[in-house]
Amino acid sequence: MALIEVKVPDIGDFKDVAIIELLVKVGDTIKAEQSLITVESDKASMEIPSSHAGVIKELKVKLGDTV
């Protein structure tokens, strides 16, 4: 099984947004389009979905990180 790195998509005029919620953990089985994290800017919060289905092998971010 290939490893796929899921990246935060372009969300507009924001350079760095804070991660305020982790919605998955290592070992979770996820579906394509399932929300992985919630990020928050000074104007809004939004959930970031997965681009692929699979099993979470590693989380490279933690609560409070900026992406």
C-alpha contacts under 8 A as a table, 3 or more apart, distances in Angstrom:
res1	aa1	res2	aa2	distance
4	I	52	H	7.98
6	V	50	S	6.47
6	V	51	S	6.64
8	V	48	I	6.78
8	V	67	V	7.33
9	P	48	I	7.84
11	I	14	F	6.68
14	F	17	V	6.84
14	F	41	S	7.37
15	K	67	V	7.93
16	D	41	S	7.91
16	D	66	T	5.64
16	D	67	V	5.29
17	V	39	V	6.02
17	V	40	E	5.67
17	V	41	S	5.22
17	V	66	T	5.14
17	V	67	V	5.53
18	A	39	V	5.37
18	A	40	E	5.43
18	A	41	S	6.78
18	A	64	G	5.79
18	A	65	D	5.70
18	A	66	T	4.28
18	A	67	V	6.51
19	I	22	L	7.46
19	I	37	I	6.87
19	I	38	T	5.87
19	I	39	V	4.42
19	I	40	E	6.52
19	I	62	K	7.37
19	I	63	L	5.51
19	I	64	G	5.16
19	I	65	D	5.57
19	I	66	T	6.02
19	I	67	V	7.39
20	I	37	I	7.70
20	I	38	T	5.71
20	I	39	V	5.57
20	I	40	E	6.54
20	I	63	L	5.87
20	I	64	G	6.04
21	E	37	I	5.60
21	E	38	T	4.94
21	E	39	V	7.10
21	E	63	L	6.24
22	L	25	K	7.58
22	L	36	L	6.45
22	L	37	I	4.61
22	L	38	T	6.56
22	L	62	K	7.48
22	L	63	L	6.63
23	L	35	S	6.77
23	L	36	L	5.05
23	L	37	I	5.27
23	L	38	T	7.47
24	V	28	D	6.42
24	V	36	L	5.70
24	V	37	I	7.43
24	V	56	I	7.83
25	K	28	D	5.78
25	K	56	I	6.83
25	K	59	L	7.40
26	V	55	V	7.82
26	V	56	I	4.96
26	V	57	K	5.46
26	V	58	E	5.74
26	V	59	L	6.77
27	G	55	V	5.99
27	G	56	I	5.18
27	G	57	K	6.12
28	D	55	V	5.59
28	D	56	I	5.44
29	T	53	A	7.67
29	T	54	G	5.68
29	T	55	V	4.33
29	T	56	I	6.46
30	I	34	Q	6.44
30	I	53	A	5.39
30	I	54	G	5.44
30	I	55	V	6.04
30	I	56	I	7.41
31	K	34	Q	5.42
31	K	50	S	7.51
31	K	52	H	6.73
31	K	53	A	4.17
31	K	54	G	6.57
32	A	49	P	7.57
32	A	50	S	5.52
32	A	51	S	5.50
32	A	52	H	4.40
32	A	53	A	4.37
32	A	54	G	7.98
33	E	49	P	4.83
33	E	50	S	4.95
33	E	51	S	5.91
33	E	52	H	7.09
33	E	53	A	7.91
34	Q	49	P	5.09
34	Q	50	S	5.58
35	S	38	T	7.83
35	S	47	E	5.80
35	S	48	I	5.41
35	S	49	P	3.99
35	S	50	S	6.22
36	L	47	E	7.07
36	L	48	I	5.79
36	L	49	P	5.51
36	L	50	S	6.30
37	I	47	E	5.68
37	I	48	I	5.47
37	I	49	P	7.47
38	T	45	S	6.75
38	T	46	M	5.53
38	T	47	E	4.24
38	T	48	I	6.10
39	V	45	S	5.48
39	V	46	M	5.52
39	V	47	E	6.32
39	V	48	I	7.40
40	E	43	K	7.65
40	E	44	A	5.76
40	E	45	S	4.03
40	E	46	M	6.45
41	S	44	A	5.41
41	S	45	S	6.16
50	S	53	A	7.24
56	I	59	L	7.48
59	L	62	K	7.48
61	V	65	D	6.37
62	K	65	D	5.72
